[in-house]
Amino acid sequence: MEQQEIFRVLGQATLKSVEVINNWKQAILHIERQEKSVGFRSSYVDADNKEVEISTTAEYSAVKAVKALYKHTSEFPLKHKDWNKAKFVVTPDYKFKIEYIWDQEWQDEIDRLNKTS
């Protein structure tokens, strides 16, 4: 999957979550990525600049897009810092940005749970 297609799929997943919301400033798809799994949460920023959690409607194509994105960001020469979370933000004028995050505390908890199972 090419990078443009990856961002298109993630953008659609993000916008689908806010399609029934009026007056939003940002739609946000929170991504949690592990080696064998991907999870999503959605939120939006309202007219009062408050972030409001909403139900997520991401489909399997979004999971595939995240896996492809990780592959793209971890390959040379595009190598990016390692990440296990990301924040994909879309504005009403369809501009987007993505923030890659490494959450060590979350990773430690996942590793601890994997050892006990």
Contacts in CASP RR format, 6 or more apart in sequence:
PFRMAT RR
TARGET T0000
AUTHOR 0000-0000-0000
METHOD contacts of the structure
MODEL  1
MEQQEIFRVLGQATLKSVEVINNWKQAILHIERQEKSVGFRSSYVDADNK
EVEISTTAEYSAVKAVKALYKHTSEFPLKHKDWNKAKFVVTPDYKFKIEY
IWDQEWQDEIDRLNKTS
1 9 0 8 1.000
1 64 0 8 1.000
1 65 0 8 1.000
1 68 0 8 1.000
3 69 0 8 1.000
3 72 0 8 1.000
5 65 0 8 1.000
6 65 0 8 1.000
6 68 0 8 1.000
6 69 0 8 1.000
6 72 0 8 1.000
7 96 0 8 1.000
7 98 0 8 1.000
9 61 0 8 1.000
9 62 0 8 1.000
9 64 0 8 1.000
9 65 0 8 1.000
10 29 0 8 1.000
10 62 0 8 1.000
10 65 0 8 1.000
10 66 0 8 1.000
10 69 0 8 1.000
10 88 0 8 1.000
10 96 0 8 1.000
10 98 0 8 1.000
11 29 0 8 1.000
11 88 0 8 1.000
11 90 0 8 1.000
11 96 0 8 1.000
13 29 0 8 1.000
13 40 0 8 1.000
13 57 0 8 1.000
13 58 0 8 1.000
13 59 0 8 1.000
13 61 0 8 1.000
13 62 0 8 1.000
13 65 0 8 1.000
14 27 0 8 1.000
14 28 0 8 1.000
14 29 0 8 1.000
14 42 0 8 1.000
14 88 0 8 1.000
14 89 0 8 1.000
14 90 0 8 1.000
14 96 0 8 1.000
15 27 0 8 1.000
15 90 0 8 1.000
16 57 0 8 1.000
16 58 0 8 1.000
17 27 0 8 1.000
17 29 0 8 1.000
17 42 0 8 1.000
17 44 0 8 1.000
17 54 0 8 1.000
17 55 0 8 1.000
17 56 0 8 1.000
17 57 0 8 1.000
17 58 0 8 1.000
18 24 0 8 1.000
18 27 0 8 1.000
18 42 0 8 1.000
18 44 0 8 1.000
18 54 0 8 1.000
21 44 0 8 1.000
21 54 0 8 1.000
23 46 0 8 1.000
23 47 0 8 1.000
24 44 0 8 1.000
24 45 0 8 1.000
24 46 0 8 1.000
24 47 0 8 1.000
24 92 0 8 1.000
25 44 0 8 1.000
25 45 0 8 1.000
25 46 0 8 1.000
25 47 0 8 1.000
25 49 0 8 1.000
25 91 0 8 1.000
25 92 0 8 1.000
26 44 0 8 1.000
26 45 0 8 1.000
26 89 0 8 1.000
26 90 0 8 1.000
26 91 0 8 1.000
27 42 0 8 1.000
27 43 0 8 1.000
27 44 0 8 1.000
27 89 0 8 1.000
27 90 0 8 1.000
27 91 0 8 1.000
28 42 0 8 1.000
28 43 0 8 1.000
28 44 0 8 1.000
28 45 0 8 1.000
28 51 0 8 1.000
28 87 0 8 1.000
28 88 0 8 1.000
28 89 0 8 1.000
28 90 0 8 1.000
29 40 0 8 1.000
29 41 0 8 1.000
29 42 0 8 1.000
29 56 0 8 1.000
29 58 0 8 1.000
29 62 0 8 1.000
29 87 0 8 1.000
29 88 0 8 1.000
29 90 0 8 1.000
30 40 0 8 1.000
30 41 0 8 1.000
30 42 0 8 1.000
30 43 0 8 1.000
30 85 0 8 1.000
30 86 0 8 1.000
30 87 0 8 1.000
31 38 0 8 1.000
31 39 0 8 1.000
31 40 0 8 1.000
31 66 0 8 1.000
31 85 0 8 1.000
31 86 0 8 1.000
31 87 0 8 1.000
31 88 0 8 1.000
32 38 0 8 1.000
32 39 0 8 1.000
32 40 0 8 1.000
32 41 0 8 1.000
32 84 0 8 1.000
32 85 0 8 1.000
32 106 0 8 1.000
33 39 0 8 1.000
33 66 0 8 1.000
33 67 0 8 1.000
33 70 0 8 1.000
33 83 0 8 1.000
33 84 0 8 1.000
33 85 0 8 1.000
33 86 0 8 1.000
34 84 0 8 1.000
34 110 0 8 1.000
38 62 0 8 1.000
38 63 0 8 1.000
38 66 0 8 1.000
38 67 0 8 1.000
39 58 0 8 1.000
39 63 0 8 1.000
40 56 0 8 1.000
40 58 0 8 1.000
40 62 0 8 1.000
41 53 0 8 1.000
41 56 0 8 1.000
42 53 0 8 1.000
42 54 0 8 1.000
42 55 0 8 1.000
42 56 0 8 1.000
42 57 0 8 1.000
42 58 0 8 1.000
43 51 0 8 1.000
43 52 0 8 1.000
43 53 0 8 1.000
43 54 0 8 1.000
44 51 0 8 1.000
44 52 0 8 1.000
44 54 0 8 1.000
45 51 0 8 1.000
45 52 0 8 1.000
46 52 0 8 1.000
66 86 0 8 1.000
69 86 0 8 1.000
70 83 0 8 1.000
72 78 0 8 1.000
73 79 0 8 1.000
73 80 0 8 1.000
73 83 0 8 1.000
73 100 0 8 1.000
74 80 0 8 1.000
74 82 0 8 1.000
80 100 0 8 1.000
81 100 0 8 1.000
81 102 0 8 1.000
82 102 0 8 1.000
83 100 0 8 1.000
83 101 0 8 1.000
83 102 0 8 1.000
84 101 0 8 1.000
84 102 0 8 1.000
84 103 0 8 1.000
84 106 0 8 1.000
84 107 0 8 1.000
85 100 0 8 1.000
85 101 0 8 1.000
85 102 0 8 1.000
85 103 0 8 1.000
85 106 0 8 1.000
86 98 0 8 1.000
86 99 0 8 1.000
86 100 0 8 1.000
86 101 0 8 1.000
87 98 0 8 1.000
87 99 0 8 1.000
87 101 0 8 1.000
88 96 0 8 1.000
88 97 0 8 1.000
88 98 0 8 1.000
89 96 0 8 1.000
89 97 0 8 1.000
89 98 0 8 1.000
89 99 0 8 1.000
90 96 0 8 1.000
END
